[in-house]
Amino acid sequence: MKGKIEIPFIKMQGIGNDYIYIDALRGEIPEYLNEENLSELSRKISNRHFGVGSDGLILILPSDIADFRMRIFNADGSEAKMCGNGVRCVGKYVYDLGFTDKKSLTIETNSGIKHLELITGKNGVESVIVDMGSPLFKRGEIPANGNAEEVMNDQILFSGGQEFKVTGVSMGNPHGVVYVNDVDNLDLAKMGPGLEKHPVWPDRANIEFVKVISPEEIKIRVWERGSEETMACGTGACASAVASFRKGLIKEEVIVHLRGGDLKVAYDVKSNRVKMTGPAEFVAKGNFFA
């Protein structure tokens, strides 16, 4: 591999939402990887045919304001603000690999500091409770273009010749929630791109297609901004649960069924904060030749 740079990585997944993790705590990222190169690296390493294959790249870094910091790059190279499944994996990474012995952690993200509670067992961290923060509903906070309405509720968007009623929520990143009768047979490759990139979203948006099963259960599929359809999305699960609660469709605590598995989401209305619980697992480790 003469002329190639070897970049050590670990691949992890949270209910099928898989990322490549690079430890930047000990200077293992080559100095030549500036901001532009990080985006290129994410595109290359995420490619499922010519790279390792993942929904994106996550860097684990030191932080001046929290225990650790994470940066997230989508499979298309764009930088994301937050990833609920990804931050759970960061918690497992730093605890199981001996970077901390704390079971209560703070992680700095581009959407603020997230608080984690690590639940351990014989295999180290088995699940993680994440305080996902406060959902936002005002157009300027999501953000979403449009008139002066504070909450975007069932706005009609046209995409691919179809009409969709969309509810907007921010969980540190923008989400559009669409309610359907059948999530299993949707053609997300046809429906997702137009909704993600609709002019109503100045920064694009993650799109969740939601079926309410009962007051305690919802089932969703996710078209993720910058990564296309993913097996799971933590912020999307939270956005879907909050939107559904505000519509009176579910209770404050709900199980969210995603293609990769289940998450528990609890919405504390009084404090306007959301907690999410789910697993995190190691998949593989190796060196990527850049």
C-alpha positions in Angstrom: 0.0 0.0 0.0 2.9 2.3 -0.8 1.8 6.0 -0.9 -1.4 5.4 1.1 -2.2 6.8 4.5 -3.5 4.2 7.0 -6.4 5.6 9.2 -7.4 3.3 12.1 -11.2 3.1 12.5 -13.9 1.2 14.4 -17.3 0.6 12.9 -20.3 0.7 15.2 -24.0 0.6 14.9 -27.1 1.5 16.8 -30.1 -0.5 15.6 -28.6 -0.6 12.1 -27.6 3.1 11.9 -23.9 2.4 11.2 -21.0 4.8 11.3 -17.3 4.7 11.0 -15.6 6.1 14.2 -12.2 7.6 14.1 -10.4 8.4 17.4 -9.1 11.9 17.3 -8.3 11.9 21.0 -4.7 10.7 20.4 -3.8 12.4 17.2 -4.5 9.4 14.9 -6.0 11.5 12.1 -3.3 12.6 9.6 -2.6 16.3 9.7 -3.5 16.7 6.0 -7.1 16.0 6.8 -8.4 19.5 6.9 -12.1 20.4 6.7 -12.4 19.8 3.0 -10.6 16.5 3.2 -12.8 15.3 6.1 -15.8 15.6 3.8 -14.0 13.7 1.1 -13.0 11.0 3.6 -16.6 10.6 4.7 -17.8 10.1 1.1 -15.0 7.5 0.4 -15.1 5.5 3.6 -19.0 5.4 3.7 -19.2 4.0 0.2 -20.6 0.5 0.5 -18.9 -0.8 -2.7 -15.5 1.0 -2.7 -15.1 1.9 1.0 -15.9 0.3 4.3 -19.6 1.2 4.0 -21.6 3.2 6.5 -24.2 6.0 7.0 -21.3 8.4 7.7 -18.2 9.2 9.6 -18.0 10.3 13.3 -14.9 11.8 14.9 -14.4 11.5 18.6 -12.4 14.5 19.9 -11.5 16.2 23.2 -13.7 19.0 24.4 -13.2 22.1 26.5 -16.8 22.2 27.7 -17.8 18.5 28.0 -16.3 15.1 28.6 -15.9 14.4 24.9 -16.8 15.9 21.5 -18.3 14.3 18.4 -18.4 15.6 14.8 -20.6 13.9 12.3 -20.3 13.7 8.6 -23.0 12.2 6.4 -22.3 9.7 3.7 -22.5 12.6 1.1 -19.8 14.5 3.0 -22.0 17.2 4.5 -21.6 17.8 8.3 -24.5 17.0 10.5 -25.4 18.6 13.8 -26.6 15.6 15.8 -27.1 11.9 15.6 -28.9 10.1 18.4 -27.7 6.6 17.4 -24.2 7.9 16.8 -23.9 9.6 20.2 -25.0 6.4 22.0 -22.1 4.6 20.2 -19.7 7.3 21.3 -20.7 6.6 24.9 -20.0 2.9 24.5 -16.7 3.6 22.6 -15.2 5.8 25.3 -16.3 3.7 28.2 -15.6 0.2 26.8 -12.2 1.2 25.4 -11.1 2.8 28.7 -11.2 6.5 27.9 -13.4 7.1 30.9 -14.9 5.2 33.9 -17.8 7.6 34.2 -21.3 6.3 33.5 -22.8 9.8 33.3 -21.2 11.6 30.4 -21.5 14.8 28.5 -20.9 14.9 24.8 -20.4 18.2 22.9 -22.2 18.2 19.5 -22.9 20.8 16.9 -26.4 21.1 18.4 -25.2 21.5 22.0 -24.1 19.3 24.9 -25.9 16.0 25.2 -26.1 14.1 28.5 -25.7 10.3 28.5 -26.4 7.6 31.1 -24.6 4.4 30.4 -26.2 1.1 31.4 -23.6 -1.5 31.7 -23.5 -5.3 31.9 -21.2 -8.2 31.3 -20.5 -6.9 27.8 -19.7 -3.4 28.9 -22.2 -0.7 27.8 -25.4 -2.5 26.7 -27.7 0.5 26.3 -27.6 4.3 26.7 -30.1 6.8 27.8 -29.6 10.1 26.0 -31.1 13.4 27.0 -31.9 14.7 23.5 -32.8 18.2 24.7 -35.8 20.3 23.8 -37.8 19.9 20.5 -38.4 23.2 18.7 -41.5 24.0 16.7 -41.1 27.6 15.4 -40.3 28.0 11.7 -37.2 30.0 12.4 -35.9 27.4 14.8 -36.5 24.3 12.6 -35.7 26.1 10.2 -38.5 26.2 7.7 -39.4 28.9 5.2 -42.9 30.2 5.1 -45.3 32.7 6.8 -45.2 33.9 10.4 -46.8 30.8 11.9 -44.9 29.7 14.9 -45.5 26.0 14.4 -45.5 24.2 11.1 -48.3 21.8 11.3 -49.5 19.7 8.4 -48.2 22.0 5.8 -48.9 20.6 2.3 -45.7 20.0 0.2 -45.7 18.7 -3.3 -43.0 16.3 -4.4 -42.8 13.9 -7.3 -46.3 14.6 -8.3 -47.7 13.7 -4.9 -49.1 15.8 -2.1 -47.8 15.3 1.5 -49.0 16.8 4.8 -45.8 17.5 6.8 -45.3 18.5 10.4 -41.9 20.2 11.2 -39.9 19.6 14.3 -36.3 20.3 15.2 -34.3 18.0 17.4 -31.1 19.9 16.9 -31.6 19.1 13.2 -34.6 19.7 11.0 -37.3 17.0 10.6 -40.4 16.7 8.5 -42.9 14.1 9.8 -45.4 12.5 7.4 -48.2 10.2 8.5 -49.0 7.1 6.4 -51.2 4.0 6.7 -48.5 1.6 5.5 -44.8 2.3 6.0 -43.5 -1.1 4.7 -44.5 -0.6 1.1 -43.4 3.0 0.5 -41.0 3.8 -2.3 -38.7 6.1 -0.3 -36.2 6.4 -3.1 -39.0 8.2 -5.1 -40.6 10.1 -2.2 -37.6 11.1 -0.1 -35.3 13.2 -2.2 -38.0 15.8 -3.2 -39.1 16.2 0.4 -35.6 16.4 1.8 -34.7 19.1 -0.6 -38.0 20.9 -0.8 -37.6 24.7 -0.8 -39.5 24.9 2.5 -36.3 23.6 4.2 -33.4 26.1 3.8 -30.9 23.5 5.2 -32.7 20.4 3.8 -34.5 18.1 6.3 -34.7 14.5 7.5 -38.1 13.0 6.6 -39.9 10.5 8.8 -42.8 8.4 7.4 -44.9 7.4 10.5 -47.6 4.9 11.2 -49.3 5.0 14.6 -49.9 1.5 15.8 -51.3 2.3 19.3 -50.9 5.0 22.0 -47.7 3.2 23.0 -46.2 2.3 19.7 -45.3 3.9 16.4 -43.5 2.5 13.3 -41.3 4.7 11.1 -39.0 4.7 8.1 -36.5 7.4 7.7 -35.1 9.3 4.7 -32.1 10.9 6.3 -30.6 14.1 5.1 -27.4 13.4 3.3 -27.5 9.6 3.7 -30.7 8.6 2.0 -32.8 5.8 3.7 -31.2 4.5 6.9 -32.1 1.6 9.1 -32.7 4.0 12.0 -32.4 7.6 13.1 -32.5 8.6 16.8 -33.4 12.3 16.3 -36.0 11.1 13.8 -37.5 8.8 16.3 -37.7 11.6 18.8 -39.2 14.1 16.3 -41.8 11.5 15.3 -42.8 10.8 18.9 -43.0 14.5 19.8 -45.1 15.3 16.8 -47.4 12.4 17.4 -47.9 13.3 21.1 -48.7 16.9 20.2 -51.4 15.6 17.8 -52.9 13.5 20.6 -52.0 10.3 18.9 -49.8 8.7 21.5 -48.8 8.9 25.1 -45.7 10.6 26.6 -43.7 7.3 26.5 -43.6 5.3 23.3 -41.7 2.4 21.6 -40.5 3.5 18.2 -40.1 0.6 15.7 -37.5 1.3 13.0 -36.1 -1.0 10.3 -33.1 -1.8 12.4 -34.8 -2.2 15.8 -36.6 -0.4 18.6 -36.0 2.7 20.6 -37.8 4.0 23.7 -38.7 7.7 23.6 -40.0 9.6 26.6 -41.3 13.2 26.2 -41.5 15.2 29.4 -44.0 17.9 28.4 -43.5 20.1 31.5 -39.7 20.5 30.9 -40.1 20.1 27.1 -37.3 17.6 27.0 -36.9 14.2 25.3 -35.0 11.1 26.5 -34.2 8.3 24.2 -33.0 4.8 25.2 -31.4 2.2 22.9 -28.4 -0.1 22.3 -25.0 0.5 20.8 -22.7 -2.2 19.4 -19.2 -2.7 17.9 -19.1 -4.2 14.4 -15.5 -4.2 13.2 -12.1 -2.5 13.3 -9.4 -2.0 10.8 -7.4 0.5 8.8 -8.7 2.6 5.9 -6.2 3.4 3.2 -6.7 7.0 2.1 
